[in-house]
Amino acid sequence: GDLLPADGVLIQGNDLKIDESALTGESDHVRKSLDKDPLLLSGTHVMEGSGRMVVTAVGVNSQSGIIFTLLGAAGDDEDDSRDKKGD
């Protein structure tokens, strides 16, 4: 399926199912609709259907960007603590 490059809100959809396993670890596809679950997240894949969305966040401001930033920050903290132990 197509990779979603940005976070957004679904404004038009036709039997849209998304694979959110990259973010949630859940292997089941999630049905998206205007009524129940209109949020689409970057880093997820469209598995079925089609839709249009209004982009709400890109890059480091998107959900996947925030996760990668936090993972990078955790790695930097660990490097700093190792440097202090070595001194």
TAMO-V282226 format. One record per residue. N is the residue number from 0. RES is the residue in one letter. PHI is phi as a letter, one per 30 degrees, with the letter a starting at -180 (999 if undefined). OMEGA is omega in radians with two decimals (NA if undefined). Layout:
# TAMO-V282226
N | RES | PHI | OMEGA
N | RES | PHI | OMEGA
This chain:
# TAMO-V282226
0 | G | 999 | 3.13
1 | D | d | 3.08
2 | L | d | 3.08
3 | L | d | -3.07
4 | P | d | -3.06
5 | A | a | 3.00
6 | D | d | 3.11
7 | G | a | 3.11
8 | V | c | 3.13
9 | L | d | 3.10
10 | I | c | 3.09
11 | Q | a | -3.12
12 | G | b | 3.12
13 | N | b | 3.12
14 | D | h | -3.06
15 | L | d | 3.07
16 | K | b | -3.04
17 | I | c | 3.01
18 | D | c | -3.12
19 | E | c | -3.05
20 | S | d | 3.13
21 | A | d | -3.13
22 | L | c | -3.01
23 | T | c | -3.06
24 | G | i | 3.13
25 | E | d | -3.05
26 | S | d | 3.14
27 | D | d | 3.07
28 | H | d | -3.10
29 | V | c | 3.10
30 | R | d | 3.13
31 | K | c | 3.10
32 | S | b | 3.14
33 | L | d | -3.05
34 | D | d | -2.95
35 | K | c | -3.03
36 | D | b | -3.04
37 | P | d | -3.08
38 | L | d | 3.10
39 | L | c | -3.04
40 | L | c | 3.11
41 | S | d | -3.13
42 | G | i | 3.09
43 | T | c | -3.06
44 | H | c | 3.03
45 | V | d | -3.12
46 | M | c | 3.13
47 | E | b | 3.03
48 | G | i | -3.13
49 | S | a | 3.12
50 | G | a | 3.05
51 | R | b | 3.13
52 | M | b | 2.99
53 | V | c | -3.11
54 | V | d | 3.14
55 | T | c | 3.14
56 | A | a | 3.10
57 | V | b | 3.04
58 | G | h | -3.08
59 | V | d | 3.11
60 | N | d | 3.12
61 | S | d | -3.13
62 | Q | d | 3.12
63 | S | d | 3.08
64 | G | d | 3.10
65 | I | d | 3.12
66 | I | d | -3.14
67 | F | d | 3.10
68 | T | d | 3.12
69 | L | d | 3.09
70 | L | d | 3.10
71 | G | d | 3.13
72 | A | d | 3.11
73 | A | d | 3.11
74 | G | d | 3.12
75 | D | d | 3.12
76 | D | d | 3.13
77 | E | d | 3.11
78 | D | d | 3.13
79 | D | d | -3.11
80 | S | d | 3.09
81 | R | d | 3.13
82 | D | d | -3.13
83 | K | d | 3.13
84 | K | d | -3.10
85 | G | d | -3.09
86 | D | d | NA
